[in-house]
């Protein structure tokens, strides 16, 4: 049988200044610990502490990529729905007119879609370069 883990039975009170507490809390929040007591024990006993690092600039880039992708998908969905509706209509002069209008709209939107895709690719390149730099 394995050894029975001993319960923590000894408490210790620690007094901190407000600035010290804010600093301690900020450092704690960057770690993977769920409880402040676990974090404090690790620091006091000089055990390794894993800190999560987040690059705010990269978060902004990723957020914009997500928004751009949503916008691109919304444009595509709207075009598909409009084309479906037009094709379901009986063949008449109005249907042909709407088909022509949709082709004009599509030709106007294609450059914007290409620009969005290009910008997404640029951001993805920047992101991957930063990731490579962090790993190196």
C-alpha positions as CSV (number, residue, x, y, z in Angstrom):
1,X,0.0,0.0,0.0
2,X,1.1,3.6,-0.6
3,X,1.7,6.0,2.2
4,X,-1.3,7.9,3.4
5,X,-1.0,11.6,2.6
6,X,-0.8,13.7,5.8
7,X,-3.5,16.4,6.1
8,X,-2.3,20.0,6.4
9,X,-3.1,20.9,10.0
10,X,-0.9,23.8,10.7
11,X,-2.1,27.3,9.6
12,X,-0.1,30.5,9.4
13,X,-1.5,34.0,9.1
14,X,0.3,36.4,6.8
15,X,-0.3,40.2,6.8
16,X,0.2,42.0,3.5
17,X,0.0,45.6,2.4
18,X,-2.7,46.3,-0.3
19,X,0.0,46.8,-3.0
20,X,1.7,43.5,-2.0
21,X,-1.6,41.7,-2.1
22,X,-2.4,43.1,-5.6
23,X,1.1,42.0,-6.8
24,X,0.6,38.5,-5.3
25,X,-2.9,38.2,-6.8
26,X,-1.7,39.3,-10.2
27,X,1.1,36.8,-10.2
28,X,-1.3,34.0,-9.0
29,X,-3.7,34.8,-11.8
30,X,-1.0,34.1,-14.4
31,X,-0.5,30.6,-13.1
32,X,-2.4,27.4,-13.5
33,X,-3.2,27.1,-9.8
34,X,-6.8,27.1,-8.8
35,X,-6.3,28.2,-5.2
36,X,-4.1,31.0,-3.8
37,X,-2.9,28.7,-1.0
38,X,-1.5,26.2,-3.5
39,X,0.4,29.0,-5.3
40,X,1.7,30.4,-2.0
41,X,2.9,27.0,-0.8
42,X,4.7,26.4,-4.1
43,X,6.4,29.8,-3.9
44,X,7.4,29.4,-0.3
45,X,8.7,25.9,-0.7
46,X,10.6,26.9,-3.9
47,X,8.7,24.5,-6.1
48,X,8.4,25.1,-9.8
49,X,5.6,27.5,-10.8
50,X,4.2,27.4,-14.3
51,X,3.2,30.8,-15.6
52,X,1.0,31.3,-18.6
53,X,2.2,33.9,-21.0
54,X,-0.3,35.7,-23.3
55,X,0.7,38.2,-25.9
56,X,-2.1,40.8,-26.0
57,X,-1.1,41.9,-29.5
58,X,-1.5,38.3,-30.8
59,X,-4.9,38.1,-29.0
60,X,-6.0,41.2,-31.0
61,X,-4.8,39.7,-34.2
62,X,-6.6,36.4,-33.6
63,X,-9.7,38.3,-32.6
64,X,-9.7,40.2,-35.9
65,X,-9.1,37.0,-37.9
66,X,-12.1,35.5,-36.3
67,X,-14.2,38.5,-37.1
68,X,-13.0,38.6,-40.6
69,X,-13.8,34.9,-41.1
70,X,-17.3,35.4,-39.7
71,X,-17.9,38.3,-42.1
72,X,-16.6,36.3,-45.0
73,X,-18.9,33.4,-44.1
74,X,-21.9,35.7,-43.7
75,X,-21.3,37.2,-47.2
76,X,-21.1,33.7,-48.7
77,X,-24.2,32.5,-46.9
78,X,-26.2,35.6,-48.0
79,X,-25.1,35.1,-51.6
80,X,-26.0,31.4,-51.5
81,X,-29.4,32.1,-50.0
82,X,-30.2,34.7,-52.6
83,X,-29.1,32.5,-55.5
84,X,-31.2,29.6,-54.1
85,X,-34.3,31.8,-54.0
86,X,-33.8,33.1,-57.5
87,X,-33.2,29.6,-59.0
88,X,-36.3,28.3,-57.2
89,X,-38.4,31.0,-58.9
90,X,-40.1,30.1,-62.2
91,X,-38.2,31.0,-65.4
92,X,-39.3,34.5,-66.5
93,X,-37.8,37.9,-67.3
94,X,-37.6,38.9,-63.6
95,X,-35.7,35.7,-62.8
96,X,-33.2,36.5,-65.6
97,X,-32.9,40.1,-64.4
98,X,-32.2,38.9,-60.8
99,X,-29.6,36.4,-62.1
100,X,-27.9,39.3,-63.9
101,X,-28.0,41.5,-60.8
102,X,-26.5,38.7,-58.7
103,X,-23.7,38.2,-61.1
104,X,-23.0,42.0,-60.9
105,X,-23.1,41.9,-57.1
106,X,-20.8,38.9,-57.1
107,X,-18.3,40.6,-59.4
108,X,-18.3,43.6,-57.0
109,X,-17.9,41.5,-53.9
110,X,-15.1,39.3,-55.2
111,X,-12.4,42.0,-54.8
112,X,-13.5,42.6,-51.2
113,X,-13.5,38.9,-50.4
114,X,-10.1,38.6,-51.9
115,X,-8.9,41.5,-49.8
116,X,-10.3,39.9,-46.7
117,X,-8.6,36.6,-47.5
118,X,-5.3,38.4,-48.2
119,X,-5.5,40.2,-44.8
120,X,-6.3,37.0,-43.0
121,X,-3.2,35.4,-44.7
122,X,-1.0,38.3,-43.6
123,X,-2.2,38.0,-40.0
124,X,-1.6,34.3,-40.1
125,X,1.9,34.8,-41.3
126,X,2.6,37.4,-38.6
127,X,1.2,35.0,-36.0
128,X,3.2,32.0,-37.1
129,X,6.4,34.1,-37.2
130,X,5.9,35.2,-33.6
131,X,5.1,31.7,-32.6
132,X,8.4,30.5,-34.2
133,X,10.3,33.3,-32.5
134,X,8.8,32.3,-29.0
135,X,9.7,28.6,-29.5
136,X,13.3,29.4,-30.6
